[in-house]
Amino acid sequence: MDKGLLDLHNLLRWILLILLLLSIYKAYSGWKNKKVFSPGDRKTWLFTLIAAHTNLLIGLYLWLWGRFGMLKIPAPPEGVTKSKFHLFFWIEHPAMMILSVIMITLAYRVAKKTLPDSTKYARGLWLFIVALLFILVAIPWPFRHDIGRPWLPGMG
């Protein structure tokens, strides 16, 4: 089950990144072209929110009870901060991803408020960009030594 959830978590990462890039594009073009905030924009932001929260829930399960979960295996004897693997997967990755989901949630909340459309687009744009940066830093890319994961499930 852990392998399946880890693969799903990996696959959802790509869906989230695509939706996040689409949300950034829509926010930027809406802000720059002074568009009216449309129901389509709100739906795109909603799907980004759903993908982020779904991936967060799977990630929280893996963080606590997964194959290397905090509640499943003991901490390394040298300490969590001395192990690159444990420091990344037990502290850095979860913290950055939770912050990114908070940014995405705040961006969607902006869409629901009665604000001028340009303000919605501008605030959403910056919140989505910050979320994207947090996610890109916190992903265990294959080229990262000691913590890298494959590009897609089943590739490694």
N, C-alpha and C positions, 0 to 999 in steps of 0.2 A: 504494500500500500504506500509506503514511504517513497519508493521509486516512482510510482505513478503520480503522486502528488508533487514530487520534485520536478518531474517532466512537465506536468501541467503548469506549475509555477514558472518554469522556464519559457514555455510556450506563451503563456499570458503576458510575459514581459514584452514580447514582440508586439502583441495586440495593443498593449498599453502604450508602448512607444509610438506606434502608428497613430493611435487615437490622440495622443498628446501632441504629436507634430501637426495633425490635422486641426486640433483645437488652437494651437499657436498660429497656424496659417489663417484660420477663420478670424481669430481675434485681431491679428495684425492687419489683415485686409479690411476688416470692418472698421477698425480704428483709423487707418490711413485714408480710406475712401469715404469715411463718414457715413457708413451704412446704418440702416435701422436694424436693431438687434432682432433677429428673426427666430421663430420657433425651431428652425433647422439648426441654428447656432446653439440654441439651448439644448437640443437633443444631442448634438455632438458632444457638448460639455458634459451632459448627463451620462452618455456612454463611456466617456473618459473616467468619470467618477465611479461608475459601476465596475469598470475593469480594474481600477486602482484599488477599490475596496475589496473586491473578490480576491485579487492577488495578495493583498495585505492579510486577509483571513487565512489563506493557504499558507502564507509565509509565517504567520504567528504560530500556526499549528506545527510547522516544520521546525521553527525556532525552539519551541518548548518540548515537543514530543517526537520530532523527526529522528532520523537515523543518528544524527549528531546533536540532538536536542539537549537543551540545558537541563531538563528534568529526567533525561534518559541516560546520560553518561556523566561521569564525574568530571570536574574541572581538572585541567592538567596540573601536575604537581608543581611545576615552575610558576604557575599563575596564568590567568587568562591573558594578561597584557604582554606576556613574554612569548606567547604562541601566536604567530601571524594568523593561522587558521581560526583559532578561537576568538582572537581579538576582532577579526573581520566579521565572522558569522554570528558571534554572540553579542557584539556591541555595535560596531560601525555600520554594518549592513542594515540591521533592524532600525537603528536610530535614524539613519538617513532616509530609509524608506517610509518610516512613520512620518517624518517631517515632510516628505514629498506628498504623501497622501493628505496631510493637513493642508498643504498649499493647493492641491487640486480641489479639495472640499471647499476651501475659502473661495476659489475661483467660481465654483458652481453656485455658491451662495450669492456671489455678486450678480450672477445671471438672474436670480430670483428677486433681487431688490428693485425698488422703483428709483432707478438712477438714470441720468442721461445715458443714451446709448454709447456715446464716445467714452464715457467713464467706465461703463461695463467692459467694453472692449479693452481699454488701456489697463485696467486693474487685472482683468482676466489674463491678458497677455503676459504681464510681469509675473503673476503668480504661476502660470504654466511654465514660463521659462525657468524660474527658480526650481520648480518641481522637476523639470527635465534635467537640469544640472545636477541636482541631488541624486536622481536616479542614475544618470550616466557615471557619476563618481562611485556609486555604491553597487553597481552590477559587477559580479565576479567574472569579468571578461576572460576569455581563454588565454590571453597573453599575460595575465597577471600571475606571477610566480607564487606558488604555494596555495593560492585560493581560486585559481581559474576554473571555470566550468565550460562545457562545450557550447558552441553557438546555438545549436538546437538539440532537443532531446534525442538520445541515441547515437550522437555523433562521437562521443568520447568513450 
